[in-house]
């Protein structure tokens, strides 16, 4: 059974049939003006989007990208310096014990399952949201977004208010680093990111653009996608699509590693079971 409400499934189907897949994320009710950053919900002003640099500063010593893999249960996240961690999806629960840099949510289904988790986040924690996640939050409780700092995770191939396009489009040459087999990464997240089916790679694109000294990957396991996430139980866990897309995901991380090396950013992995270790990303422990 899908976590997406039936009416949302119908909207997605209609958008695909009409050739306007970018509309499914914001309709009905949400309007985003990419030029001004103004976001309205059901005709009323909701918020003004910020550039990523206003939330993820340039040149930080460390940015930690914290996923929700089972290995997080064995990690001491309190050792991370304050305001260095981008918490992905259910890792938002860690905001109760650490001071994160931001919380990132890309899949609207996570909002449908866990709106209460997001609603309980302190107002000073910025959100990095896809159009679909932003619309889902506004539908559930738009007051949660009032006064919140938000940056938009736009999809380069299905951008808001624009036609669908391919990653091979020459118009994207200025914002993409391309690799083999059609895999690419964006180095300008304000223009959009390449979506891989794992929010971790969207976060890595944001982190790389900020050019920190180090990027620490925590809870990005990829090897145990069938197991419950660290905040779930065996009887209440959502399905994962990571296994089916693992080859492309690893290709994306391989480009990220090369891009990091080119800009003198070190990528490290704190998950002892991560599939990323086969790419040559060094294993480490979380150090204060």
Backbone bond lengths (Angstrom), bond angles and torsions (degrees), N, CA, C in turn:
res aa  C-N    CA-C-N  psi(-1)  N-CA   C-N-CA  omega(-1)  CA-C   N-CA-C  phi
1 X - - - 1.463 - - 1.519 109.56 -
2 X 1.349 116.75 134.73 1.456 120.48 -177.11 1.520 111.53 -77.75
3 X 1.342 116.10 146.50 1.457 120.79 173.92 1.524 111.21 -79.04
4 X 1.315 116.82 -10.59 1.457 121.76 -179.88 1.532 108.91 -83.55
5 X 1.347 118.87 125.69 1.460 120.54 178.76 1.527 111.56 -53.62
6 X 1.333 116.04 149.87 1.455 120.71 -174.64 1.524 111.96 -57.57
7 X 1.329 117.21 -38.75 1.462 118.90 -179.41 1.524 111.33 -64.53
8 X 1.325 116.71 -33.50 1.469 119.80 177.46 1.527 110.16 -69.63
9 X 1.311 117.70 -34.90 1.458 120.45 176.27 1.525 110.80 -63.44
10 X 1.323 116.63 -40.10 1.466 120.61 177.88 1.523 111.10 -65.07
11 X 1.336 117.09 -40.02 1.463 121.03 179.54 1.526 110.54 -64.96
12 X 1.319 116.84 -41.48 1.461 120.40 178.28 1.524 111.03 -62.79
13 X 1.330 116.65 -42.61 1.455 120.33 179.00 1.521 110.98 -63.33
14 X 1.331 116.94 -44.57 1.462 120.59 179.85 1.526 111.14 -62.94
15 X 1.325 117.09 -39.10 1.458 120.35 179.93 1.518 111.50 -64.21
16 X 1.329 116.85 -40.43 1.463 120.31 178.62 1.526 111.12 -67.30
17 X 1.330 116.65 -41.17 1.464 120.66 -177.84 1.523 111.88 -67.19
18 X 1.322 116.90 -30.13 1.465 120.44 179.76 1.521 112.79 -91.92
19 X 1.331 116.66 1.23 1.459 119.85 178.15 1.511 114.03 73.72
20 X 1.323 117.45 23.22 1.471 120.77 -179.67 1.535 110.03 -126.96
21 X 1.334 117.55 60.61 1.463 120.10 -174.65 1.520 113.45 -63.42
22 X 1.346 117.09 -23.19 1.460 119.24 179.62 1.530 112.03 -68.69
23 X 1.346 117.11 -20.37 1.452 120.72 -178.34 1.529 112.61 -77.87
24 X 1.316 116.98 -24.15 1.457 119.68 -174.32 1.521 112.19 -63.53
25 X 1.315 117.19 -26.08 1.460 120.42 -175.16 1.524 112.91 -76.72
26 X 1.333 117.46 -28.56 1.462 119.40 -172.58 1.526 113.87 -113.57
27 X 1.323 117.80 -13.92 1.460 120.07 -175.97 1.516 110.96 -97.36
28 X 1.333 118.79 139.43 1.458 126.30 -3.16 1.522 111.46 -94.37
29 X 1.302 116.48 158.25 1.455 121.61 167.41 1.505 116.98 107.13
30 X 1.347 117.63 -31.55 1.460 119.12 -175.62 1.523 110.40 -100.85
31 X 1.307 116.63 135.56 1.462 122.37 175.17 1.520 108.53 -129.61
32 X 1.326 115.99 131.32 1.463 121.85 -177.93 1.522 108.77 -125.08
33 X 1.314 116.50 120.82 1.460 121.88 174.09 1.525 107.20 -98.02
34 X 1.323 116.10 103.60 1.465 119.58 -174.56 1.518 112.07 -66.41
35 X 1.327 118.03 -29.40 1.466 120.71 -178.48 1.522 111.66 -68.86
36 X 1.324 116.95 -45.27 1.463 121.05 -177.34 1.518 113.25 -95.08
37 X 1.332 116.18 -18.50 1.459 120.39 -176.12 1.514 113.71 81.63
38 X 1.322 117.66 4.27 1.458 120.63 -178.14 1.529 110.56 -76.49
39 X 1.327 115.02 133.00 1.463 121.85 178.30 1.517 108.11 -120.84
40 X 1.333 116.36 127.55 1.452 120.57 176.99 1.527 109.33 -119.16
41 X 1.320 114.35 149.76 1.462 120.86 177.44 1.522 108.59 -126.05
42 X 1.317 114.94 117.54 1.457 122.10 -178.43 1.524 111.27 52.40
43 X 1.340 114.63 41.87 1.452 121.85 174.22 1.510 115.82 87.36
44 X 1.313 118.16 -6.92 1.467 121.30 -179.03 1.515 110.61 -110.54
45 X 1.335 115.64 146.03 1.452 120.98 179.13 1.522 110.43 -59.73
46 X 1.329 116.60 130.23 1.455 121.40 -179.91 1.522 111.35 -108.32
47 X 1.333 116.61 -52.65 1.460 120.44 -179.20 1.518 109.61 -166.11
48 X 1.318 115.42 171.31 1.463 122.40 174.21 1.520 107.99 -116.60
49 X 1.313 116.35 121.21 1.456 121.23 -178.99 1.521 111.11 -64.78
50 X 1.317 115.73 146.38 1.458 122.25 177.03 1.523 110.04 -107.45
51 X 1.325 117.78 152.58 1.468 119.19 169.78 1.520 109.29 -68.85
52 X 1.333 115.62 154.87 1.463 118.99 -176.79 1.527 112.00 -60.33
53 X 1.318 117.46 -33.78 1.470 119.95 -178.25 1.520 112.41 -64.00
54 X 1.333 117.64 -21.98 1.457 120.41 178.25 1.524 111.63 -75.54
55 X 1.332 116.47 -15.67 1.464 121.88 179.63 1.521 111.69 -111.79
56 X 1.326 116.07 -39.30 1.469 122.34 179.53 1.522 107.24 -114.91
57 X 1.329 118.08 92.74 1.467 121.37 -172.69 1.525 112.76 -63.60
58 X 1.305 114.67 153.87 1.458 121.19 177.22 1.527 110.88 -72.28
59 X 1.328 115.71 145.54 1.460 122.07 168.91 1.512 116.26 71.49
60 X 1.326 118.06 26.88 1.461 119.92 177.92 1.530 110.41 -68.41
61 X 1.319 118.35 150.06 1.469 119.61 175.40 1.527 112.10 -62.94
62 X 1.348 116.98 -34.52 1.462 120.89 -175.38 1.520 110.43 -149.46
63 X 1.322 115.98 136.61 1.469 122.13 165.14 1.522 106.59 -125.75
64 X 1.317 116.56 124.39 1.461 121.73 176.78 1.524 108.93 -101.11
65 X 1.311 116.97 128.14 1.462 122.56 174.62 1.524 106.30 -102.39
66 X 1.320 116.22 111.69 1.464 121.06 -170.26 1.522 110.18 -110.88
67 X 1.318 115.77 110.54 1.450 121.59 176.91 1.512 111.45 -90.39
68 X 1.329 115.81 -167.65 1.460 119.87 -175.20 1.529 112.41 -119.86
69 X 1.338 116.37 26.30 1.455 119.90 176.04 1.517 112.19 -61.33
70 X 1.332 117.45 155.63 1.471 120.89 -179.35 1.524 114.43 -54.04
71 X 1.350 117.42 -27.62 1.467 119.69 -176.96 1.521 112.60 -64.78
72 X 1.347 118.24 -18.47 1.465 120.58 179.49 1.524 110.88 -60.54
73 X 1.312 116.75 -30.44 1.465 120.12 -179.05 1.526 112.30 -60.43
74 X 1.329 116.97 -22.42 1.467 121.10 -178.83 1.530 112.53 -101.94
75 X 1.335 116.48 10.01 1.464 120.17 -177.29 1.531 110.69 -107.21
76 X 1.318 115.94 149.23 1.466 121.16 175.00 1.521 107.82 -101.55
77 X 1.323 116.20 90.89 1.468 121.12 -176.96 1.527 112.38 -70.86
78 X 1.327 117.53 -15.57 1.464 119.12 178.93 1.528 111.58 -67.84
79 X 1.311 116.95 -12.28 1.467 120.54 178.07 1.534 112.03 -78.49
80 X 1.314 117.26 -12.13 1.460 119.81 177.32 1.532 109.99 -72.35
81 X 1.328 117.92 138.52 1.466 119.24 174.96 1.530 110.76 -60.92
82 X 1.324 118.04 148.98 1.475 120.36 179.83 1.531 111.08 -58.99
83 X 1.324 115.34 147.68 1.467 123.89 174.77 1.531 112.20 58.79
84 X 1.322 116.14 40.10 1.474 119.44 175.96 1.524 112.43 -122.16
85 X 1.334 118.68 -11.90 1.462 121.38 -171.36 1.522 112.31 -103.23
86 X 1.329 115.82 128.60 1.458 121.88 167.30 1.529 106.25 -94.31
87 X 1.320 116.11 111.93 1.459 121.65 -176.54 1.529 109.41 -90.62
88 X 1.331 116.91 127.50 1.452 122.07 -175.42 1.528 110.43 -100.93
89 X 1.316 115.78 127.91 1.465 121.73 175.08 1.528 111.83 48.82
90 X 1.335 117.18 -120.81 1.455 121.01 -174.59 1.512 115.03 -66.23
91 X 1.337 116.98 -13.05 1.467 118.68 173.51 1.525 110.60 -64.76
92 X 1.340 117.13 -10.06 1.458 120.82 174.89 1.519 111.93 -57.40
93 X 1.337 117.61 -24.28 1.461 120.15 177.56 1.526 111.64 -61.39
94 X 1.320 116.22 -23.07 1.470 120.39 -179.36 1.524 112.42 -72.54
95 X 1.339 116.78 -12.03 1.462 119.92 178.41 1.522 111.87 -62.86
96 X 1.334 116.40 -15.56 1.465 120.20 176.84 1.525 112.12 -74.94
97 X 1.350 116.96 -18.13 1.464 120.00 -175.67 1.524 113.26 -120.38
98 X 1.335 118.39 -18.81 1.463 120.86 177.55 1.527 109.11 -129.56
99 X 1.311 116.75 166.67 1.464 121.73 176.08 1.524 108.17 -101.31
100 X 1.331 118.46 100.23 1.467 119.85 -175.61 1.520 112.65 -79.54
101 X 1.306 114.33 161.76 1.458 121.29 172.61 1.519 109.99 -75.60
102 X 1.337 117.00 -40.12 1.461 122.62 -179.60 1.516 109.15 -168.05
103 X 1.319 115.46 166.49 1.469 123.25 170.96 1.523 107.60 -117.72
104 X 1.332 116.88 132.84 1.460 121.87 -177.75 1.527 110.05 -118.01
105 X 1.337 115.44 131.06 1.467 122.29 176.61 1.521 108.10 -135.72
106 X 1.327 115.84 129.00 1.460 121.28 -175.68 1.534 111.84 -113.56
107 X 1.308 118.22 -32.29 1.455 123.05 -172.72 1.530 109.84 -99.04
108 X 1.339 116.89 123.19 1.462 119.91 -179.98 1.525 111.72 -61.35
109 X 1.333 117.53 -26.58 1.458 119.59 -179.53 1.520 111.59 -63.35
110 X 1.331 117.20 -31.58 1.454 119.26 176.66 1.523 109.61 -64.83
111 X 1.350 117.10 -39.59 1.463 120.14 178.13 1.525 110.16 -62.92
112 X 1.331 117.19 -43.76 1.464 119.80 -179.86 1.524 111.14 -61.22
113 X 1.325 117.47 -35.16 1.469 120.88 -179.25 1.520 112.51 -79.80
114 X 1.339 116.43 -36.08 1.470 119.59 -164.87 1.530 113.43 -132.09
115 X 1.316 117.55 36.41 1.459 119.48 179.56 1.527 111.90 -58.44
116 X 1.321 116.88 -36.29 1.466 119.50 -179.58 1.522 111.14 -60.72
117 X 1.338 116.25 -38.05 1.458 120.53 178.23 1.526 110.86 -61.01
118 X 1.330 116.50 -44.11 1.456 121.22 -178.85 1.523 111.46 -72.24
119 X 1.320 116.87 -37.31 1.465 120.84 -179.19 1.516 111.88 -64.73
120 X 1.330 116.57 -26.46 1.467 120.37 -177.70 1.525 113.42 -86.30
121 X 1.330 117.25 -2.19 1.463 119.09 179.07 1.526 110.24 -68.34
122 X 1.329 117.98 137.70 1.462 119.80 175.44 1.528 111.78 -55.62
123 X 1.312 116.55 146.62 1.467 121.92 -174.59 1.523 113.18 -63.96
124 X 1.333 116.72 -21.77 1.460 118.10 -176.88 1.527 112.83 -83.63
125 X 1.327 117.82 -1.07 1.462 121.09 178.03 1.526 108.59 -89.43
126 X 1.324 119.00 117.37 1.464 120.79 179.89 1.527 111.33 -69.88
127 X 1.328 115.14 156.76 1.453 121.79 178.06 1.523 109.98 -118.27
128 X 1.317 115.92 138.33 1.461 123.51 172.95 1.526 105.22 -111.96
129 X 1.328 116.83 109.41 1.457 121.20 -168.21 1.516 111.88 -127.80
130 X 1.326 115.82 142.27 1.455 120.70 169.20 1.522 108.31 -74.04
131 X 1.339 118.35 162.44 1.467 119.44 175.56 1.526 112.33 -55.71
132 X 1.342 117.43 -40.38 1.466 120.34 -178.82 1.518 111.54 -65.92
133 X 1.336 117.31 -42.11 1.460 120.43 178.85 1.525 110.71 -67.13
134 X 1.327 116.40 -38.59 1.466 120.91 178.10 1.529 110.20 -63.02
135 X 1.334 116.98 -44.87 1.468 120.28 179.93 1.531 110.92 -64.56
136 X 1.338 116.80 -41.49 1.458 120.43 -179.61 1.526 111.50 -63.93
137 X 1.318 116.87 -40.09 1.461 119.93 178.02 1.520 111.04 -65.80
138 X 1.345 116.11 -41.88 1.460 119.31 179.38 1.524 110.99 -62.51
139 X 1.324 116.46 -38.64 1.461 120.51 179.29 1.520 111.22 -66.32
140 X 1.329 116.61 -41.02 1.463 119.88 -177.99 1.532 111.34 -72.18
141 X 1.330 116.50 -45.66 1.470 119.58 -179.13 1.528 108.19 -167.22
142 X 1.318 116.81 92.52 1.468 120.40 -176.13 1.525 112.03 -65.22
143 X 1.339 118.32 -22.88 1.463 120.38 179.24 1.525 112.00 -61.94
144 X 1.329 116.92 -27.08 1.466 120.94 178.68 1.521 111.05 -60.54
145 X 1.329 116.90 -28.30 1.462 121.58 -176.24 1.522 112.97 -91.04
146 X 1.306 118.32 -12.70 1.463 120.70 -179.71 1.524 110.93 -64.78
147 X 1.317 115.18 127.10 1.456 120.00 179.48 1.510 114.67 75.35
148 X 1.310 117.64 7.64 1.461 122.07 -177.79 1.522 110.05 -92.49
149 X 1.314 117.15 139.41 1.467 121.42 172.56 1.526 108.61 -80.25
150 X 1.337 116.01 125.27 1.459 121.09 -174.44 1.524 109.85 -136.63
151 X 1.330 116.03 136.11 1.471 122.71 169.77 1.519 107.49 -117.19
152 X 1.334 116.26 150.53 1.457 121.54 -172.91 1.517 111.81 -99.43
153 X 1.344 115.95 128.14 1.465 121.92 172.70 1.530 107.03 -91.21
154 X 1.321 116.71 87.66 1.461 120.19 -179.54 1.525 109.83 -85.48
155 X 1.318 115.48 148.99 1.461 122.65 -177.69 1.525 108.52 -92.79
156 X 1.322 118.00 118.10 1.463 120.58 -176.88 1.521 113.30 -60.11
157 X 1.328 117.24 -29.83 1.468 118.90 -178.64 1.524 112.68 -90.09
158 X 1.328 117.64 -16.53 1.465 121.77 176.34 1.529 108.84 -135.33
159 X 1.340 117.70 62.39 1.456 120.26 -173.95 1.526 112.55 -69.13
160 X 1.316 114.95 150.94 1.457 121.22 178.65 1.527 110.21 -58.44
161 X 1.320 115.98 130.22 1.472 124.07 174.38 1.526 114.36 66.00
162 X 1.325 117.08 16.42 1.461 120.38 179.62 1.528 109.85 -132.40
163 X 1.341 116.89 159.65 1.471 119.49 178.29 1.527 111.84 -66.84
164 X 1.312 114.81 157.96 1.456 120.39 175.39 1.524 110.10 -65.46
165 X 1.338 117.09 148.83 1.458 121.06 179.12 1.522 109.52 -146.73
166 X 1.319 115.72 166.11 1.454 121.41 -179.67 1.524 110.41 -99.30
167 X 1.331 115.10 155.33 1.466 119.28 178.40 1.528 111.31 -65.78
168 X 1.326 117.19 -18.95 1.462 120.79 177.52 1.524 112.83 -80.32
169 X 1.329 117.44 -5.80 1.467 121.94 -179.92 1.530 109.81 -57.93
170 X 1.309 116.70 128.04 1.468 120.62 -178.28 1.525 111.93 -63.67
171 X 1.328 117.05 -21.53 1.460 119.80 177.91 1.523 112.10 -64.93
172 X 1.327 116.48 -17.68 1.465 120.70 -179.19 1.525 112.76 -96.97
173 X 1.329 117.18 2.21 1.470 120.36 -177.31 1.522 112.04 -55.50
174 X 1.334 116.43 -36.50 1.467 120.15 -174.05 1.522 113.14 -73.79
175 X 1.346 117.71 -17.20 1.466 119.00 -175.16 1.525 113.67 -116.70
176 X 1.338 117.32 -1.56 1.455 120.08 -175.34 1.521 113.07 -113.99
177 X 1.322 114.61 145.54 1.457 122.61 163.48 1.520 105.98 -109.77
178 X 1.324 116.97 116.29 1.464 120.82 -174.05 1.520 110.93 -101.37
179 X 1.344 114.44 150.18 1.451 121.17 176.34 1.503 110.39 -128.67
180 X 1.328 116.05 -158.73 1.460 120.79 -178.20 1.520 111.12 -76.47
181 X 1.346 115.14 158.70 1.464 122.73 173.55 1.527 113.50 59.61
182 X 1.335 116.28 30.90 1.456 120.24 175.33 1.509 115.38 75.81
183 X 1.334 118.17 8.41 1.459 121.66 179.39 1.524 109.24 -83.25
184 X 1.324 116.53 139.74 1.458 120.84 -178.75 1.525 109.44 -150.08
185 X 1.330 115.86 160.40 1.462 122.86 174.90 1.514 109.06 -129.52
186 X 1.313 115.91 147.93 1.455 121.08 175.17 1.522 109.55 -89.29
187 X 1.333 115.62 137.17 1.467 118.62 172.14 1.525 111.05 -108.25
188 X 1.339 116.45 15.02 1.464 122.37 174.78 1.529 108.30 -138.63
189 X 1.333 117.55 81.07 1.465 119.60 -175.67 1.520 114.01 -62.83
190 X 1.327 118.34 -20.75 1.464 118.93 175.93 1.525 110.82 -66.93
191 X 1.327 117.14 -26.65 1.461 120.96 175.05 1.522 110.92 -82.17
192 X 1.332 116.93 -22.11 1.456 122.47 -178.70 1.507 110.72 137.47
193 X 1.327 115.96 165.88 1.458 121.36 178.64 1.521 109.02 -123.39
194 X 1.320 115.72 164.14 1.458 121.54 172.72 1.522 107.05 -88.23
195 X 1.326 116.63 126.78 1.452 121.96 -177.63 1.529 109.63 -91.55
196 X 1.330 116.28 129.70 1.460 121.90 -176.23 1.524 113.54 -114.44
197 X 1.313 117.08 -6.74 1.460 118.62 -174.18 1.503 113.18 92.95
198 X 1.324 116.99 -0.89 1.456 122.06 170.23 1.522 107.60 -132.93
199 X 1.308 116.27 125.75 1.459 120.67 -177.72 1.529 111.16 -64.21
200 X 1.341 116.73 -19.31 1.469 119.73 180.00 1.521 111.66 -59.11
201 X 1.332 117.35 -39.36 1.461 118.94 -179.22 1.522 111.77 -73.35
202 X 1.311 117.96 -30.18 1.462 119.39 173.05 1.521 109.98 -64.26
203 X 1.333 116.25 -42.08 1.468 120.59 178.39 1.522 111.42 -64.65
204 X 1.328 116.89 -38.69 1.465 120.19 178.84 1.529 110.30 -64.78
205 X 1.329 117.90 -37.63 1.465 120.10 176.68 1.530 110.73 -62.19
206 X 1.328 116.43 -40.97 1.464 120.71 176.88 1.524 110.51 -65.17
207 X 1.322 116.29 -43.93 1.466 120.36 -178.52 1.525 111.53 -64.85
208 X 1.321 117.52 -44.11 1.464 120.63 -180.00 1.522 111.58 -61.48
209 X 1.327 116.75 -38.55 1.464 120.09 -179.72 1.521 111.89 -64.21
210 X 1.345 117.05 -24.59 1.462 121.27 179.10 1.530 112.30 -82.41
211 X 1.336 116.82 -8.64 1.472 122.95 175.98 1.543 113.20 51.76
212 X 1.320 117.02 56.06 1.471 119.10 175.53 1.527 110.48 -76.67
213 X 1.324 115.52 170.03 1.468 119.19 174.42 1.525 110.73 -69.15
214 X 1.360 115.87 -40.96 1.460 120.34 -177.97 1.524 110.46 -137.89
215 X 1.319 115.27 146.29 1.462 122.13 169.07 1.527 106.83 -119.56
216 X 1.321 116.25 120.63 1.459 121.84 -179.42 1.529 109.02 -105.63
217 X 1.318 116.77 122.13 1.457 122.48 179.18 1.519 109.20 -95.68
218 X 1.317 116.66 121.42 1.459 122.41 -176.85 1.531 108.31 -124.21
219 X 1.316 117.51 130.08 1.455 120.50 176.61 1.519 113.94 70.30
220 X 1.329 117.17 18.43 1.465 121.32 174.75 1.526 105.60 -96.54
221 X 1.326 116.56 77.53 1.461 121.53 -170.27 1.524 112.26 -81.77
222 X 1.330 116.99 -55.66 1.473 124.59 178.05 1.538 113.37 69.16
223 X 1.315 117.89 -19.01 1.470 120.82 -177.51 1.523 113.02 -90.37
224 X 1.327 116.88 -15.95 1.463 120.52 -173.03 1.523 110.85 -129.32
225 X 1.335 114.95 43.20 1.465 120.05 -174.79 1.524 112.85 -63.29
226 X 1.331 117.32 -22.06 1.461 120.03 179.65 1.530 112.13 -78.85
227 X 1.318 116.70 -15.87 1.467 120.54 -179.49 1.526 109.91 -82.67
228 X 1.338 117.90 155.49 1.462 120.04 177.55 1.528 111.25 -61.39
229 X 1.321 116.54 144.15 1.458 120.55 173.02 1.519 108.84 -65.12
230 X 1.319 117.02 163.55 1.458 119.19 -170.51 1.527 112.85 -61.10
231 X 1.337 117.84 -23.13 1.460 120.98 -178.13 1.532 111.70 -98.92
232 X 1.345 117.89 1.26 1.456 122.52 -178.28 1.525 111.02 -103.70
233 X 1.325 114.74 171.90 1.460 121.56 171.34 1.523 108.32 -117.04
234 X 1.302 116.50 165.94 1.461 120.66 -177.20 1.522 112.35 -61.69
235 X 1.328 116.80 -29.70 1.469 120.12 -178.26 1.518 113.08 -91.83
236 X 1.322 117.18 -10.62 1.470 121.01 -178.98 1.521 109.68 -132.57
237 X 1.319 116.86 63.59 1.455 121.38 178.50 1.520 109.95 -123.77
238 X 1.324 115.47 141.34 1.462 121.11 -179.49 1.522 109.54 -84.78
239 X 1.334 117.85 147.58 1.465 119.80 178.15 1.523 111.54 -66.79
240 X 1.313 115.68 155.62 1.464 121.81 179.64 1.518 109.96 -120.55
241 X 1.335 115.65 141.10 1.455 120.24 177.14 1.513 113.00 -100.82
242 X 1.328 116.08 12.23 1.463 119.85 -173.84 1.519 112.60 -65.44
243 X 1.334 117.42 -40.08 1.467 120.02 -175.71 1.527 110.91 -58.38
244 X 1.322 116.50 -44.73 1.462 120.23 -177.61 1.520 112.20 -64.59
245 X 1.327 117.38 -31.26 1.460 120.53 -177.84 1.514 114.57 -105.89
246 X 1.348 116.66 17.36 1.462 119.92 -171.15 1.525 112.97 -62.08
247 X 1.326 118.74 -40.58 1.463 120.25 -178.00 1.532 110.91 -60.46
248 X 1.319 116.04 -44.95 1.470 119.23 179.48 1.524 110.85 -67.58
249 X 1.325 116.93 -37.79 1.467 120.57 177.95 1.524 110.66 -62.11
250 X 1.321 116.80 -45.17 1.468 119.80 178.45 1.523 110.68 -64.42
251 X 1.332 117.08 -35.29 1.463 119.81 175.56 1.512 111.57 -62.61
252 X 1.332 116.65 -38.58 1.458 120.52 177.24 1.515 112.23 -65.44
253 X 1.329 116.99 -42.44 1.467 119.87 178.34 1.526 111.02 -67.80
254 X 1.332 117.29 -31.22 1.465 119.68 177.55 1.529 110.17 -64.81
255 X 1.333 117.66 -41.96 1.468 120.24 175.93 1.526 110.03 -64.98
256 X 1.343 116.87 -39.93 1.462 120.15 178.86 1.522 111.17 -60.00
257 X 1.334 116.32 -40.42 1.460 120.26 179.52 1.525 110.72 -63.92
258 X 1.335 116.90 -43.95 1.465 120.08 178.31 1.531 111.43 -65.01
259 X 1.323 116.58 -40.37 1.462 120.35 178.96 1.517 110.98 -64.58
260 X 1.322 116.18 -39.50 1.459 120.37 178.80 1.523 111.31 -63.99
261 X 1.316 115.93 -43.77 1.462 119.70 179.48 1.517 110.98 -62.56
262 X 1.332 116.77 -37.13 1.460 121.16 -178.88 1.525 112.26 -66.65
263 X 1.326 117.49 -27.11 1.466 120.21 -179.30 1.529 112.08 -107.91
264 X 1.334 116.47 13.47 1.467 122.39 177.28 1.526 113.33 63.70
265 X 1.329 115.47 34.45 1.460 121.43 171.33 1.526 107.92 -103.43
266 X 1.307 116.63 131.84 1.463 121.33 179.16 1.524 109.82 -93.54
267 X 1.323 117.04 127.60 1.460 121.69 173.99 1.521 108.94 -102.45
268 X 1.325 116.27 129.40 1.456 123.05 -179.57 1.520 108.90 -126.85
269 X 1.322 116.51 155.43 1.466 121.88 -178.09 1.524 110.02 -124.65
270 X 1.340 116.47 123.84 1.466 120.71 -178.78 1.518 112.61 -96.92
271 X 1.336 116.91 4.30 1.469 119.50 177.73 1.519 109.55 -95.76
272 X 1.329 118.24 118.11 1.468 120.22 -178.22 1.524 113.43 -71.88
273 X 1.348 117.07 -10.88 1.465 120.10 -178.26 1.528 112.13 -113.76
274 X 1.314 117.42 9.46 1.461 120.62 -172.79 1.523 112.61 -68.79
275 X 1.337 115.87 140.85 1.462 121.30 173.34 1.521 111.34 -67.04
276 X 1.325 117.17 -16.24 1.464 121.22 -178.91 1.525 112.42 -69.33
277 X 1.316 116.82 -19.27 1.469 119.62 -178.06 1.525 111.34 -64.56
278 X 1.341 117.32 -26.85 1.469 119.53 -179.82 1.527 111.38 -70.79
279 X 1.330 117.03 -15.85 1.471 120.41 178.67 1.529 111.52 -82.07
280 X 1.306 116.07 -7.16 1.464 119.46 -177.87 1.502 113.73 95.14
281 X 1.338 117.53 10.31 1.466 120.43 174.55 1.527 108.10 -73.73
282 X 1.320 118.03 122.16 1.467 120.19 -175.31 1.528 112.80 -63.97
283 X 1.324 114.88 142.13 1.472 121.12 176.53 1.519 109.03 -86.12
284 X 1.314 116.69 141.39 1.444 120.83 179.79 1.514 109.42 -147.36
285 X 1.304 116.20 176.91 1.454 122.58 172.85 1.514 108.68 -109.85
286 X 1.338 116.46 157.76 1.468 120.17 176.54 1.522 107.47 -72.52
287 X 1.314 115.41 120.40 1.454 121.02 -179.62 1.523 109.66 -116.38
288 X 1.316 116.55 143.80 1.460 120.86 178.94 1.519 109.53 -78.09
